[in-house]
Amino acid sequence: MRILRLLTVCVVLTLPLWGAPGVAEDISSLIEQGNAAWEKRGTDGNPENRRAADCFLSAVQAAPFSYEAHWKAARSLWWLADQGLLATDDKGRQRDLGRQGMDLAGRAVLISPDSAEGHLYWALSALHHCYGIGMVDALKKGIPDEAARHLWICYEKDRTAEDGRVLLGLSAFFRTAPWPIRDKDKSVAYAREAVSVDPVGVRTSVFLAAALAAAGSHAESMELMKTAAEMDGDKAREPDSKLWTRFARRCVDEGRVIDPEKLF
């Protein structure tokens, strides 16, 4: 309730600004620039990743009641964390980017609770934050349970949101969560559902392979990794597809799923 009251105060204070001449145009320009950078995003180190985040964060500052600015800022920070996960062991970065993404997505949920994106990127950011702070501390703070709640809400609203990202999130959650939350069968089921929504996604195939391996289906997992290693991917929808094909090849070469605790 306290957060809601604070948000209400912010809305009252910023409404005149939102209606001021030129402000709406400035916000539109920032979001357009952010969208353009997002379309050019790539793997860790691509300058467009940071540029997209900066544009959306600037839009948040200029329009504190913009749902689009908040959820897209959260998504951009999630992407920064996501692309750095396999590239570095910097848990501090995961902790901080995850926390910032949670805060922005949380505000998005307050602004538009019936929309799916805020819930989705709260949960996905939370998984990175949990990895950064460690699962024991995350459990003490109740973050995994809250992440699951947001994922369920998003699933009920639109299971195909963001090309089925919610389904991958649920699969990863049930694969990596501690006991007794962990559920290998659910992880496989959600990953298969994700493949049905995004059959050309290389990451989607890799995550299904990881779920199968965790459930003890090693042979099927490695066969799927072989398939993923040969997939072309859709660069427009999955700009990091080559990263995942290389990852799949490494898994095939080693005969196991590499770093499964980082696949979320």
KEZAMI-907055 format. One record per residue (C-alpha): residue in one letter; z, y, x. Coordinates in steps of 0.2 Angstrom, whole numbers, plus 2048, in hexadecimal, padded with zeros to 3 digits. Each point is the difference from the previous one (the first is absolute). Example, Ala and Ser with C-alpha at 12.3 -4.5 7.8 and 13.67 -1.06 7.14 Angstrom:
(tivex A; (827; 7EA; 83E))
(tivex S; (7FD; 811; 806))
END
This chain:
(tivex M; (800; 800; 800))
(tivex R; (804; 80C; 80E))
(tivex I; (7EF; 7FD; 808))
(tivex L; (7F8; 803; 7EF))
(tivex R; (809; 810; 7FE))
(tivex L; (7FB; 806; 811))
(tivex L; (7EE; 7FC; 7FC))
(tivex T; (801; 80A; 7F0))
(tivex V; (807; 80F; 809))
(tivex C; (7F2; 7FE; 80D))
(tivex V; (7F3; 800; 7F1))
(tivex V; (807; 80F; 7F8))
(tivex L; (800; 80A; 811))
(tivex T; (7EE; 7FA; 804))
(tivex L; (7F7; 802; 7F0))
(tivex P; (7FC; 813; 803))
(tivex L; (7F9; 7FB; 811))
(tivex W; (7F5; 7F2; 7F9))
(tivex G; (7F9; 80D; 7F3))
(tivex A; (7FD; 80D; 80E))
(tivex P; (7EE; 805; 803))
(tivex G; (7F8; 7F6; 80E))
(tivex V; (80E; 7F3; 801))
(tivex A; (7F8; 7F3; 7F6))
(tivex E; (7F0; 802; 80A))
(tivex D; (80A; 7FE; 810))
(tivex I; (808; 7F0; 7FA))
(tivex S; (7EF; 7F9; 7FB))
(tivex S; (7F9; 804; 811))
(tivex L; (80E; 7F8; 809))
(tivex I; (7FE; 7F0; 7F5))
(tivex E; (7ED; 800; 803))
(tivex Q; (803; 801; 813))
(tivex G; (80D; 7F2; 7FF))
(tivex N; (7F4; 7F5; 7F6))
(tivex A; (7F2; 803; 80C))
(tivex A; (80B; 7FC; 80F))
(tivex W; (807; 7F0; 7F6))
(tivex E; (7EE; 7FA; 7FE))
(tivex K; (7FE; 801; 813))
(tivex R; (811; 7F8; 804))
(tivex G; (800; 7F1; 80C))
(tivex T; (80C; 7F6; 80B))
(tivex D; (80F; 807; 80A))
(tivex G; (7FB; 80F; 80A))
(tivex N; (7F2; 806; 7F5))
(tivex P; (803; 813; 7FE))
(tivex E; (7FA; 800; 7EE))
(tivex N; (810; 7F6; 7FC))
(tivex R; (80B; 80E; 805))
(tivex R; (7F4; 80D; 7F9))
(tivex A; (801; 7F8; 7EF))
(tivex A; (813; 800; 800))
(tivex D; (801; 812; 806))
(tivex C; (7F4; 806; 7F2))
(tivex F; (80A; 7F7; 7F2))
(tivex L; (811; 805; 807))
(tivex S; (7FA; 812; 800))
(tivex A; (7FA; 7FE; 7EE))
(tivex V; (812; 7FA; 7FC))
(tivex Q; (808; 80F; 808))
(tivex A; (7F4; 80B; 7F6))
(tivex A; (802; 7F7; 7EF))
(tivex P; (811; 7F7; 7FF))
(tivex F; (7FB; 7FA; 7EF))
(tivex S; (7F0; 7F8; 804))
(tivex Y; (800; 7ED; 7FD))
(tivex E; (7EF; 7FE; 809))
(tivex A; (806; 809; 80F))
(tivex H; (810; 7F6; 801))
(tivex W; (7F9; 7EF; 7FE))
(tivex K; (7F2; 803; 80B))
(tivex A; (80B; 807; 80E))
(tivex A; (80B; 7F0; 7FE))
(tivex R; (7F0; 7F5; 801))
(tivex S; (7FB; 809; 810))
(tivex L; (811; 7FD; 808))
(tivex W; (800; 7EE; 7FB))
(tivex W; (7EF; 7FE; 808))
(tivex L; (806; 808; 811))
(tivex A; (80F; 7F4; 7FF))
(tivex D; (7F5; 7F1; 7FB))
(tivex Q; (7F3; 803; 80E))
(tivex G; (80E; 802; 80D))
(tivex L; (808; 7F0; 7FB))
(tivex L; (7F6; 7F4; 80A))
(tivex A; (7FC; 80C; 80D))
(tivex T; (811; 804; 806))
(tivex D; (812; 7FA; 7FF))
(tivex D; (807; 812; 7FC))
(tivex K; (80C; 7FC; 7F2))
(tivex G; (806; 812; 800))
(tivex R; (7EF; 805; 7FB))
(tivex Q; (800; 7F3; 7F2))
(tivex R; (811; 806; 7FB))
(tivex D; (7FC; 813; 7FF))
(tivex L; (7EE; 7FE; 7F8))
(tivex G; (807; 7F4; 7F4))
(tivex R; (80E; 80B; 7FB))
(tivex Q; (7F5; 80F; 7FE))
(tivex G; (7F4; 7F6; 7F6))
(tivex M; (80E; 7FA; 7F4))
(tivex D; (806; 812; 7FE))
(tivex L; (7EE; 807; 7FB))
(tivex A; (7FC; 7F1; 7F5))
(tivex G; (811; 802; 7F8))
(tivex R; (7FC; 811; 7FB))
(tivex A; (7EF; 7FB; 7F9))
(tivex V; (809; 7F3; 7F5))
(tivex L; (80B; 80E; 7FA))
(tivex I; (7F1; 80B; 7FC))
(tivex S; (7F6; 7F2; 7F8))
(tivex P; (80B; 7F1; 7FC))
(tivex D; (7F2; 7F7; 7F6))
(tivex S; (7F3; 801; 80E))
(tivex A; (7FF; 7F1; 80C))
(tivex E; (7FC; 808; 811))
(tivex G; (812; 807; 803))
(tivex H; (808; 7F0; 7FC))
(tivex L; (7F4; 7F6; 80C))
(tivex Y; (802; 80B; 80F))
(tivex W; (813; 801; 7FE))
(tivex A; (800; 7EE; 802))
(tivex L; (7F4; 7FE; 80E))
(tivex S; (808; 80E; 809))
(tivex A; (811; 7F8; 7FE))
(tivex L; (7FA; 7F0; 808))
(tivex H; (7FC; 809; 80F))
(tivex H; (810; 809; 800))
(tivex C; (80A; 7F0; 7FE))
(tivex Y; (7F6; 7F9; 80F))
(tivex G; (805; 80F; 80A))
(tivex I; (813; 800; 7FC))
(tivex G; (802; 7ED; 7FF))
(tivex M; (802; 7F5; 7F1))
(tivex V; (813; 7FF; 801))
(tivex D; (802; 813; 7FE))
(tivex A; (7F2; 801; 7F3))
(tivex L; (809; 7F3; 7F5))
(tivex K; (810; 80A; 801))
(tivex K; (7F7; 80F; 7F9))
(tivex G; (7F7; 7F6; 7F3))
(tivex I; (7EF; 805; 805))
(tivex P; (7F8; 7EE; 7FE))
(tivex D; (805; 7FF; 7EE))
(tivex E; (7FA; 812; 7FD))
(tivex A; (7EF; 7FC; 808))
(tivex A; (7FF; 7F0; 7F5))
(tivex R; (804; 80B; 7F1))
(tivex H; (7F2; 80D; 804))
(tivex L; (7F3; 7F2; 803))
(tivex W; (804; 7F7; 7EF))
(tivex I; (7FE; 811; 7F7))
(tivex C; (7EF; 803; 809))
(tivex Y; (7FB; 7EE; 7FC))
(tivex E; (803; 803; 7EE))
(tivex K; (7F7; 811; 800))
(tivex D; (7F1; 7FB; 80A))
(tivex R; (800; 7F0; 80B))
(tivex T; (7EF; 805; 807))
(tivex A; (806; 811; 806))
(tivex E; (7F9; 805; 811))
(tivex D; (7F4; 7F1; 801))
(tivex G; (80F; 7F4; 7FC))
(tivex R; (80B; 807; 80D))
(tivex V; (80F; 7FD; 7F4))
(tivex L; (7FC; 7ED; 800))
(tivex L; (800; 800; 813))
(tivex G; (810; 809; 800))
(tivex L; (808; 7F3; 7F5))
(tivex S; (7F9; 7F2; 80A))
(tivex A; (807; 808; 810))
(tivex F; (811; 804; 7F8))
(tivex F; (803; 7EE; 7FA))
(tivex R; (7FA; 7F9; 811))
(tivex T; (80B; 80B; 80B))
(tivex A; (80F; 804; 7F5))
(tivex P; (810; 7F7; 806))
(tivex W; (808; 7F2; 7F6))
(tivex P; (803; 7FE; 7F2))
(tivex I; (7F3; 80D; 7FB))
(tivex R; (7F2; 7F7; 80A))
(tivex D; (7F4; 7F6; 7F6))
(tivex K; (7F2; 7F7; 809))
(tivex D; (7F7; 7FA; 7F0))
(tivex K; (800; 812; 7F8))
(tivex S; (7F9; 807; 811))
(tivex V; (7F1; 7F4; 7FF))
(tivex A; (7FD; 803; 7EE))
(tivex Y; (800; 813; 802))
(tivex A; (7F5; 7FE; 80F))
(tivex R; (7F3; 7F6; 7F6))
(tivex E; (801; 80C; 7F2))
(tivex A; (7FC; 80E; 80D))
(tivex V; (7F1; 7F6; 807))
(tivex S; (7F9; 7FF; 7EE))
(tivex V; (801; 813; 7FF))
(tivex D; (7FA; 804; 811))
(tivex P; (7F6; 7F0; 806))
(tivex V; (7F7; 809; 80E))
(tivex G; (810; 808; 808))
(tivex V; (803; 7F8; 811))
(tivex R; (813; 806; 800))
(tivex T; (801; 7F7; 7EF))
(tivex S; (7FA; 7F0; 807))
(tivex V; (80C; 801; 80F))
(tivex F; (80F; 804; 7F5))
(tivex L; (7FB; 7F0; 7F5))
(tivex A; (7FF; 7F6; 810))
(tivex A; (811; 807; 805))
(tivex A; (808; 7FB; 7EF))
(tivex L; (7F8; 7EF; 801))
(tivex A; (807; 7FD; 812))
(tivex A; (811; 806; 7FA))
(tivex A; (7FF; 7F3; 7F2))
(tivex G; (7FC; 7F2; 80C))
(tivex S; (7EE; 7FF; 7FD))
(tivex H; (7FB; 802; 812))
(tivex A; (7EE; 7F8; 7FF))
(tivex E; (7FB; 80A; 7F1))
(tivex S; (807; 80F; 808))
(tivex M; (7F6; 7FE; 810))
(tivex E; (7F0; 7FC; 7F7))
(tivex L; (802; 810; 7F6))
(tivex M; (803; 80A; 811))
(tivex K; (7F0; 7F9; 806))
(tivex T; (7F7; 806; 7F1))
(tivex A; (809; 811; 802))
(tivex A; (7FA; 801; 812))
(tivex E; (7EE; 7FF; 7FB))
(tivex M; (801; 80C; 7F1))
(tivex D; (7F6; 810; 801))
(tivex G; (80C; 80A; 7F6))
(tivex D; (7FC; 810; 7F6))
(tivex K; (803; 80F; 80C))
(tivex A; (7FF; 80D; 7F2))
(tivex R; (80F; 7F7; 7F7))
(tivex E; (808; 7F8; 80F))
(tivex P; (7FD; 80B; 810))
(tivex D; (80C; 7F5; 80A))
(tivex S; (7F7; 7F0; 7FC))
(tivex K; (7FB; 7FD; 812))
(tivex L; (812; 800; 805))
(tivex W; (803; 7F2; 7F4))
(tivex T; (7F1; 7F6; 805))
(tivex R; (807; 801; 812))
(tivex F; (811; 7FC; 7FA))
(tivex A; (7F9; 7F1; 7F7))
(tivex R; (7F7; 7FA; 80F))
(tivex R; (810; 801; 80B))
(tivex C; (809; 7F6; 7F3))
(tivex V; (7F3; 7F2; 800))
(tivex D; (800; 800; 813))
(tivex E; (813; 7FE; 801))
(tivex G; (800; 7F4; 7F1))
(tivex R; (80D; 80A; 7F7))
(tivex V; (803; 810; 7F6))
(tivex I; (805; 80D; 80D))
(tivex D; (80F; 80C; 7FC))
(tivex P; (801; 7FB; 7EE))
(tivex E; (80F; 80C; 7FE))
(tivex K; (7F5; 80F; 803))
(tivex L; (7F3; 7FB; 7F2))
(tivex F; (805; 80B; 7F2))
END
